[in-house]
Amino acid sequence: MISREQSTKQTAYTDPEALAEVLAHVADLATETDTEGDFPEEAFQLLAQAGLLAVTLPGQPLDHTQGHTAQLLTLLKRVGSANLAVGRVYEGHINALLLAQLFGNPEQRQQWHADVRQHHLFSVWNTQADDGILIHELGGGRYELEGYKTFCSGANWVSRPLVTGELMRQGHKSGWQMCIIPTERIAPLEADARFWKPLGMRASASFKLNFTGIVLDESDLLGKPGNYFQQPYFSGGAIRFAAVQLGGAEALLEATRLMLRSMGRVDDVFQQMRLAEMACQIESGNLWLTQAGANNDAWLHDGTDPARIVAYANMTRTAIEAICLRVMHLCEKSVGARGLLRPLPFERIHRDLTMYLRQPAPDATLVDIGRWVGHQTTATHDLWT
């Protein structure tokens, strides 16, 4: 849990200067936790105290129920620009709260919303290997977990992890079940930090954790088996991590501009060409996010086929990956070997973004887009209108 010296009463989100100050401080702290086994706890204290952990709760500026997805994506981009590792964990927190809003009952939502206001950090831990999670029904509304999760971003700093696993009833598989674990009720999770030896995103502390022996009750289970994979929410959420990724690319452009100005190189015609292309790439990403957010809200409201929402989210994800890769290449050419030396930020951002761009199934994602587009009988100019 993040320090909760005071509960959240207001948010810096509605004050542009206050928000910029918070994110600038998060960026300044980035190098301090760029080590394996560390976590940007102070950065999350800043986000919590600024009301940003609670910003999507009912009645808050980016209330999940009121259709503010484009604005949320912009916020995620800005957090990612400050620190990609923080952005990764923050996106997981936002994702968990969305799932709680979608599938929780009123009593659960009331409790979890109160937890957020007390600065509890949520996350979603779904990835596992062959020794993954089983949720055994014990009877009497009690359940026991067995197994491990990998890539548990935030590890033991997360106090409300949303964990998935196979629900076992009388020895039979009953579907993929979500649960939210109140960690103060259990012994500290056994963490294998040796698992996390990454190229980048070191500070996300994405350890392997052992959940064997944890006993939960009915109120800790979220939704029904299979809800986790419900579309368009499962695949459509790609627009959120794409927003964080674009923030990393934007940070590279900002750092490139600063370095070139400090060296008196901004009047070099070749540098101007690279800056121009990077600016075009970043603005293209911004337009993708804006349209993806607007489409998401409008299409959910209208009851549009979930496959259409997923196809557009997959296009957004694919386009922004290409944008980030191009910006990274142009940035490297602009700053040269000198710019890739510590303590300049390029080396860290490059490592973090390279790692974070490796999201699951990029080829299958592209195939899914083509399949959906190919099977539509609508005129091409009406596919997304």
ROFISE-216034 format. One record per residue (C-alpha): y, z, x; residue in one letter. Coordinates in steps of 0.25 Angstrom, whole numbers, plus 2048, in hexadecimal, padded with zeros to 3 digits. Each point is the difference from the previous one (the first is absolute). Example, Ala and Ser with C-alpha at 12.3 -4.5 7.8 and 13.67 -1.06 7.14 Angstrom:
! residues 2
7EE81F831A
80E7FE806S
This chain:
! residues 385
800800800M
80E7FD804I
80980C802S
8068047F3R
80B809803E
8077FB7F3Q
7FA7F87F5S
8067F27FCT
80C8007F7K
8077F4803Q
7FE7F3808T
8077F980BA
7FB7F37FBY
80D7FE7F7T
80980380BD
8007F480AP
80780880BE
7F680C7FFA
7F47F77FFL
8057F880DA
80280D807E
7F28057FCV
7F97F3805L
80880080DA
7FB80E803H
7F27FB7FDV
8027F4809A
80580980BD
7F48097FFL
7F67F4802A
7FD80180FT
7FD80F7FFE
7F37FE7F8T
7FC7F3806D
7F3807806T
7F28017FBE
7FD80C7F8G
80F8027FCD
8067FF7F3F
80F7FE7FCP
80180D7F8E
80F802803E
8027F27FAA
7F98037F3F
80880D7FFQ
80C7F8800L
7FA7F77F5L
7FC80C7F8A
80D807801Q
8087F37FCA
7F77FF7F4G
7F97F3804L
7F28067FEL
8048027F1A
8087F37FEV
7F67F97F7T
7FD80C7F7L
8047FF7F1P
80F8027FFG
8037FC80FQ
8077F4805P
7F47F8802L
7F78057F5D
7F37F9800H
8007FE7F1T
80E7F97FFQ
7FE7F4808G
80780280DH
7F67F9809T
80A7F7808A
80880C803Q
7F4807805L
7FC7F5809L
80E800806T
7FE80F803L
7F37FE806L
8057F5809K
80B809805R
7F780C802V
7F77F6808G
80C7FB808S
80380E804A
7F1803804N
7F47F87FCL
7F780C802A
8088087F6V
8017F47F7G
7F17FE800R
7FE80F7FCV
80B8007F6Y
7FB7F37F9E
7F28087FEG
80880B7FAH
8077F77F6I
7F37F97FDN
7F980D7FDA
80B8047F6L
7FF7F37F9L
7F18027FEL
80280E7FBA
80A7FB7F6Q
7F77F47FCL
7F38087FEF
80480F800G
8008087F3N
80D8077FCP
7FC80D806E
7FC7FA80DQ
80C7F8801R
80980D7FDQ
7F880780BQ
8017F580AW
80F7FD7FEH
80380F802A
7F87FF80DD
8097F4805V
80C8087FCR
7FB80B809Q
7FF7F680CH
7F17FE7FFH
7FC7F2807L
7F67F77F9F
7F87F5805S
7F57F67FDV
7F3801808W
7F67F57FCN
7FB7FA80CT
7F2804805Q
7F47FC809A
7F18027FDD
80280F7FFD
80A7FF7F5G
80380A7F4I
7F68047F5L
8068087F5I
7F48087FAH
8018067F2E
7FB80E800L
8028037F2G
80A80A7F9G
80B7F7804G
7FE80180ER
7FE7F680BY
7FC80080FE
8057F680AL
7F77FA80BE
8047F780BG
80B7FA809Y
80D7F87FEK
8067F780BT
80E7FC802F
80580D7F9C
80F7FE803S
80780D801G
7F3808802A
80280F7FEN
80F7FE7FFW
7FD7FB7F2V
7FE80B7F6S
7FD7F77F3R
7F77F5805P
7FA7F77F5L
7F27FD805V
7F67F67FAT
7F1801800G
7F37FC7F8E
7FE80A7F4L
7F2804800M
7FA8057F3R
7F2805800Q
7FE7F880DG
8057F37FAH
80D7F9804K
80A8007F5S
80C7F9806G
80B80180AW
80780D7FCQ
80E805805M
80480F802C
80C807805I
7FD80B809I
80980D801P
7FE80380FT
80480E7FFE
7F38037F8R
7F77FB80AI
7FD80380FA
8087F780AP
7F97F2800L
7F87FD80CE
8087F5807A
7FA7F680BD
80D7FC807A
7F77F880AR
7FF7F67F5F
80F7FD801W
8027F880DK
8097F57FBP
8097F5806L
80B8057F7G
8048097F5M
7FB80C808R
80980A7F9A
7FA7FC7F2S
7F480A805A
7F67F77F8S
7F4809804F
7F18007FBK
7FE80D7F7L
7F48077FBN
8008047F1F
7F2806800T
7FF80D7F8G
80D7FF7F8I
7FF8047F2V
8097FB7F5L
8028027F1D
8027F77F5E
80F801801S
8007FA80ED
7F97F37FCL
80A7F57FDL
7FD7F67F5G
7F27FA7FEK
7F67F9809P
8057F2804G
80F8037FCN
8047FF80FY
7FC7F1801F
8077FD7F3Q
8097F4801Q
80B7FC802P
80380E806Y
7F57FF80BF
8037F3806S
80F7FF7FBG
80480C809G
8007F780CA
80E7FD7FDI
80380F804R
7FA7FF80EF
8067F2802A
80E8077FEA
7FD80A80BV
7FB7F5809Q
80D7F87FDL
80880D804G
7F97FF80EG
8047F2802A
80F8037FBE
80080B80BA
7FC7F680AL
80C7F77FCL
80980C800E
7FC80480EA
8017F2805T
80E7FF7FCR
80480D806L
7F97FC80DM
8067F2801L
80E8067FDR
7FF80A80BS
7FC7F680AM
80B7F67FCG
7F67F67FBR
8037FD7F2V
8087F3803D
7F47FA807D
7FC7F47F7V
7F1802802F
80280F7FCQ
8087FC7F4Q
7F57F67FBM
7F680C801R
8098097F9L
8037F67F5A
7F17FE7FEE
7FD80F800M
80B8027F5A
7FA7F57F8C
7F2806801Q
80580E7FCI
8087FB7F4E
7F47F87FBS
7F880C800G
80B8087F9N
8007F57F5L
7F18017FFW
80180F7FEL
80B7FE7F6T
7F87F67F8Q
7F3807801A
80680D7FBG
8077F97F4A
7F37F87FDN
7F780D800N
8098087F6D
8027F47F7A
7F27FC800W
7FA80E7FEL
80A8017F4H
7FC7F37FAD
7F1802802G
7FE7F4809T
7F37FD805D
7FD80A80CP
7FB7F5808A
80D7F9800R
80780D805I
7F580180BV
8027F2804A
80F802802Y
7FE80D808A
7F67F9809N
80A7F5802M
80B80A804T
7F7807809R
7FB7F3807T
80F7FB801A
80580D806I
7F580180AE
8047F2805A
80E804800I
7FD80D809C
7F87F880AL
80B7F6802R
80B80A801V
7F780880BM
7FF7F3808H
80E7FC7FFL
80480F804C
7F77FF80CE
8077F3805K
80D8067FDS
7FF80D808V
7F67FC80AG
7F7809809A
80C809802R
8018037F2G
7F28047FEL
80180C80AL
80180E7FBR
8098077FBP
8057F47F9L
7FA7FF7F2P
7FA7F2800F
7F3804807E
7FD80B7F5R
8047F87F4I
7F87F4805H
7F4809802R
8028067F2D
8027F37F9L
7F57F9806T
7F680B7FCM
8068027F2Y
8007F17FDL
7F0801801R
7FE8027F2Q
7F27FE7F9P
7FB7F27FDA
80C7F7803P
7F77F37FFD
7FA8047F2A
80E8037FCT
8057F2803L
7F37FA7F9V
8038087F4D
80E7FB7FFI
7FB7F1801G
7F58037F6R
80A8057F5W
80A7F5803V
7F57F57FFG
7FB8057F3H
80D8017F9Q
8037F47F6T
80F8057FFT
80A7F6807A
80280580ET
80F8027FDH
7FC80A7F6D
7F5808807L
80980C803W
80A7FF7F5T
